[in-house]
Amino acid sequence: MMRVYWQILRNEFQTLLRAKWVLGYGLIFLLLTDTLFRFAGGGTEVWVSVSNIMLLLIPIISLIYGILYIYQSRDYLELLLTQPVNRSTLFWGLYTGISAPLTVAFIVGSALPLGWHGGLADGSASQLFLVLALGSLLTFIFVGIGFLMGLWFYDDKIKGFGFSIVIWLFMAVIYDGLIMVIIFIFGDYPLETGIIAVTMLNPMDLARILILMEFDISALMGYTGAVFNQFFGTSLGTIASFGMLSLWLVIPAWTGLRVFKKKDF
């Protein structure tokens, strides 16, 4: 089975790397990072800016491409399912075969300008590693959600795309607004534990907070930043955050696998 998995993974990887839009995706981050190095100066300012763009761009592109792949490859999927291939092996091969090229494009595009700008000279290696690691995690998480939506609404593309856009919009914009409303309305009550718990339910918020802690700019968030710093600024908070991101990585992919195995294509 592992041999079949690696064959599927290699085929998908090579196919996507030859696709011009994947190269364009990496080129966006390359041009962005290079431009920031030229005009923003130091490495810290660059990675703060890159992370802000990353937190919006990676989830929506990964989510849309994950669901788009399911809809555009229906004939290919059905052909593969007629072969003596285990469904679990096929799913994981396709999932990693889609996620890995997007991750490589992001990492290469973001890190390559370091070669000619010397971005690690000011000791920003840990910041670079965190941004690249979180970007990679978000890629796999949202490709998994895209796969799940595509399989769940396999016969209804409008619902699939509609729910995917709503999921991204909710996590990227509405979720933070709801938290602010809760803080405003119930500000006289001890909300610290509840705010932390609710925040950990959103992978985009978790990634944003980890970046705020690493760059030591949580003070800009006032009361909320102080609350986050008390928990996420500790070793336990960091471990819990990456543990929750790992759950976000596993649960959508595992659920998508369950749907894929039961789906009558």
C-alpha positions as CSV (number, residue, x, y, z in Angstrom):
1,M,0.0,0.0,0.0
2,M,2.8,2.4,0.8
3,R,4.2,2.0,-2.7
4,V,0.8,2.9,-4.2
5,Y,0.6,5.9,-1.8
6,W,3.9,7.2,-2.9
7,Q,3.0,6.8,-6.6
8,I,-0.2,8.8,-6.1
9,L,1.6,11.4,-4.1
10,R,4.4,11.7,-6.6
11,N,2.0,12.0,-9.5
12,E,-0.1,14.7,-7.9
13,F,3.0,16.5,-6.7
14,Q,4.5,16.6,-10.2
15,T,1.2,17.5,-11.8
16,L,0.6,20.5,-9.5
17,L,4.2,21.8,-9.7
18,R,3.9,21.9,-13.4
19,A,0.7,24.0,-13.1
20,K,1.4,27.6,-13.8
21,W,-1.0,28.8,-11.1
22,V,1.0,27.0,-8.4
23,L,4.1,28.7,-9.5
24,G,2.2,32.0,-9.5
25,Y,1.1,31.3,-6.0
26,G,4.7,30.9,-4.9
27,L,5.7,33.9,-6.9
28,I,3.2,36.1,-5.0
29,F,4.9,35.3,-1.7
30,L,8.4,35.7,-3.3
31,L,7.5,39.2,-4.7
32,L,5.8,40.2,-1.5
33,T,8.7,39.1,0.7
34,D,11.3,40.6,-1.6
35,T,9.4,43.9,-1.7
36,L,9.1,44.0,2.0
37,F,12.8,43.4,2.5
38,R,13.6,46.2,0.1
39,F,11.3,48.8,1.7
40,A,10.6,47.6,5.3
41,G,14.2,47.1,6.3
42,G,14.6,44.5,9.1
43,G,13.5,40.9,9.3
44,T,11.0,41.4,12.1
45,E,8.9,44.0,10.2
46,V,9.0,41.7,7.1
47,W,7.7,38.6,8.9
48,V,5.0,40.5,10.7
49,S,3.7,41.8,7.3
50,V,4.1,38.4,5.6
51,S,2.2,36.7,8.4
52,N,-0.7,39.1,8.1
53,I,-1.0,38.4,4.4
54,M,-0.5,34.6,5.0
55,L,-3.3,34.4,7.6
56,L,-5.8,35.6,5.0
57,L,-4.4,34.3,1.7
58,I,-3.4,30.7,2.6
59,P,-6.7,29.6,4.1
60,I,-8.9,30.8,1.3
61,I,-6.6,29.5,-1.5
62,S,-6.1,26.1,0.2
63,L,-9.8,25.8,0.9
64,I,-10.9,26.7,-2.6
65,Y,-8.3,24.5,-4.3
66,G,-9.1,21.6,-2.1
67,I,-12.8,21.6,-3.0
68,L,-12.1,22.6,-6.6
69,Y,-9.8,19.5,-7.0
70,I,-12.6,17.2,-5.8
71,Y,-15.1,18.7,-8.3
72,Q,-12.7,18.9,-11.3
73,S,-11.3,15.4,-10.8
74,R,-14.5,13.5,-10.6
75,D,-13.7,11.3,-13.7
76,Y,-10.1,10.8,-12.5
77,L,-11.3,9.8,-9.0
78,E,-13.9,7.4,-10.4
79,L,-11.3,5.9,-12.7
80,L,-8.9,5.3,-9.8
81,L,-11.6,3.7,-7.7
82,T,-12.1,1.1,-10.4
83,Q,-8.5,0.0,-9.8
84,P,-7.5,-2.4,-7.0
85,V,-6.5,0.6,-4.8
86,N,-7.4,0.9,-1.1
87,R,-9.6,4.0,-0.5
88,S,-7.7,5.1,2.5
89,T,-4.4,4.9,0.5
90,L,-6.0,6.8,-2.4
91,F,-7.4,9.6,-0.1
92,W,-4.1,10.2,1.7
93,G,-2.2,10.2,-1.5
94,L,-4.5,12.8,-3.0
95,Y,-4.7,14.9,0.1
96,T,-0.9,15.1,0.7
97,G,-0.3,15.3,-3.1
98,I,-2.4,18.5,-3.1
99,S,-1.3,20.0,0.2
100,A,2.5,19.5,-0.3
101,P,2.9,21.5,-3.5
102,L,1.0,24.4,-2.0
103,T,3.2,24.2,1.1
104,V,6.4,24.0,-1.0
105,A,5.3,27.0,-3.1
106,F,4.6,29.1,0.1
107,I,7.9,28.1,1.8
108,V,10.1,28.6,-1.2
109,G,8.4,31.9,-2.2
110,S,8.7,33.3,1.3
111,A,12.2,32.0,2.2
112,L,14.0,32.5,-1.1
113,P,14.5,36.3,-0.7
114,L,16.6,35.5,2.4
115,G,19.3,34.3,0.0
116,W,20.0,37.7,-1.4
117,H,18.8,39.9,1.5
118,G,20.4,38.1,4.4
119,G,17.1,38.1,6.4
120,L,18.5,36.0,9.2
121,A,21.4,38.3,10.0
122,D,19.4,40.0,12.8
123,G,18.5,36.8,14.6
124,S,15.0,36.4,13.2
125,A,15.4,32.6,12.6
126,S,12.8,31.6,15.1
127,Q,10.3,34.1,13.7
128,L,10.9,32.8,10.2
129,F,10.5,29.2,11.3
130,L,7.2,30.0,13.1
131,V,5.7,31.8,10.2
132,L,6.6,29.0,7.7
133,A,5.5,26.3,10.1
134,L,2.1,28.0,10.8
135,G,1.6,28.7,7.0
136,S,2.3,25.0,6.3
137,L,-0.1,23.9,9.0
138,L,-2.9,26.2,7.7
139,T,-2.4,24.8,4.2
140,F,-2.9,21.2,5.3
141,I,-5.8,22.2,7.6
142,F,-7.8,24.1,4.9
143,V,-7.1,21.7,2.1
144,G,-8.5,19.1,4.4
145,I,-11.6,21.2,5.0
146,G,-11.9,21.8,1.3
147,F,-11.7,18.1,0.6
148,L,-14.4,17.5,3.3
149,M,-16.7,20.1,1.8
150,G,-16.2,18.7,-1.7
151,L,-16.9,15.1,-0.7
152,W,-19.8,16.1,1.6
153,F,-21.5,18.1,-1.2
154,Y,-20.2,16.0,-4.0
155,D,-23.4,16.4,-6.1
156,D,-24.0,20.0,-5.3
157,K,-21.2,22.4,-6.2
158,I,-23.1,25.5,-5.3
159,K,-23.6,24.3,-1.7
160,G,-20.0,23.1,-1.5
161,F,-18.5,26.4,-2.6
162,G,-21.0,28.4,-0.6
163,F,-20.3,26.6,2.7
164,S,-16.5,26.9,2.0
165,I,-16.7,30.6,1.5
166,V,-18.9,31.0,4.6
167,I,-16.4,28.9,6.7
168,W,-13.5,31.1,5.6
169,L,-15.5,34.3,6.1
170,F,-16.6,33.2,9.6
171,M,-13.1,32.2,10.7
172,A,-11.3,35.2,9.1
173,V,-13.7,38.1,10.0
174,I,-16.9,37.3,11.8
175,Y,-15.4,35.1,14.6
176,D,-13.2,37.9,16.0
177,G,-16.1,40.3,15.8
178,L,-18.2,38.0,17.9
179,I,-15.5,37.7,20.5
180,M,-15.2,41.5,20.7
181,V,-18.9,41.8,21.1
182,I,-18.9,39.2,24.0
183,I,-16.0,41.1,25.7
184,F,-17.9,44.4,25.3
185,I,-21.2,43.1,26.6
186,F,-19.9,40.9,29.5
187,G,-16.8,42.9,30.3
188,D,-17.7,43.1,34.0
189,Y,-17.4,39.4,34.3
190,P,-14.3,37.2,34.5
191,L,-14.0,36.1,30.9
192,E,-10.3,35.2,30.7
193,T,-10.7,31.4,30.6
194,G,-13.7,31.6,28.3
195,I,-12.0,33.9,25.8
196,I,-8.9,31.6,25.6
197,A,-11.1,28.5,25.1
198,V,-13.2,30.1,22.4
199,T,-10.1,31.5,20.6
200,M,-8.6,28.0,20.5
201,L,-11.6,26.8,18.4
202,N,-10.4,28.9,15.4
203,P,-7.1,27.8,13.7
204,M,-6.6,31.2,12.1
205,D,-6.9,32.9,15.5
206,L,-4.6,30.5,17.0
207,A,-2.0,31.1,14.4
208,R,-2.4,34.9,14.7
209,I,-2.0,34.7,18.5
210,L,1.1,32.6,18.3
211,I,2.6,35.1,15.9
212,L,1.7,38.0,18.2
213,M,3.4,36.2,21.1
214,E,6.6,35.5,19.0
215,F,6.9,39.1,17.8
216,D,6.0,40.4,21.3
217,I,3.3,42.8,20.0
218,S,0.4,41.5,22.1
219,A,0.4,44.8,24.0
220,L,-1.2,46.4,20.9
221,M,-4.4,44.4,21.7
222,G,-4.9,46.0,25.1
223,Y,-6.9,43.9,27.6
224,T,-7.3,41.0,25.2
225,G,-3.6,40.9,24.5
226,A,-2.8,40.9,28.2
227,V,-5.2,37.9,28.7
228,F,-3.6,36.0,25.8
229,N,-0.1,36.8,27.0
230,Q,-0.8,35.2,30.4
231,F,-1.6,31.9,28.8
232,F,-0.2,31.7,25.3
233,G,3.0,33.4,26.3
234,T,3.9,30.3,28.5
235,S,5.3,27.0,27.4
236,L,2.0,25.3,28.4
237,G,0.1,27.7,26.2
238,T,2.4,27.2,23.2
239,I,2.1,23.4,23.6
240,A,-1.7,23.6,24.0
241,S,-1.9,25.8,20.9
242,F,0.0,23.5,18.6
243,G,-1.9,20.6,20.1
244,M,-5.2,22.3,19.1
245,L,-3.8,23.1,15.6
246,S,-2.9,19.4,15.3
247,L,-6.5,18.5,16.1
248,W,-7.6,20.9,13.4
249,L,-5.2,19.1,11.1
250,V,-6.4,15.6,11.9
251,I,-10.2,16.0,12.4
252,P,-11.2,17.5,8.9
253,A,-8.9,15.1,7.1
254,W,-10.1,12.1,9.1
255,T,-13.7,13.1,8.6
256,G,-13.1,13.5,4.9
257,L,-11.6,10.1,4.8
258,R,-14.7,8.6,6.5
259,V,-16.9,10.3,4.0
260,F,-14.7,9.2,1.1
261,K,-14.7,5.6,2.2
262,K,-18.5,5.5,2.5
263,K,-19.3,7.5,-0.6
264,D,-21.0,5.7,-3.4
265,F,-19.2,7.2,-6.5
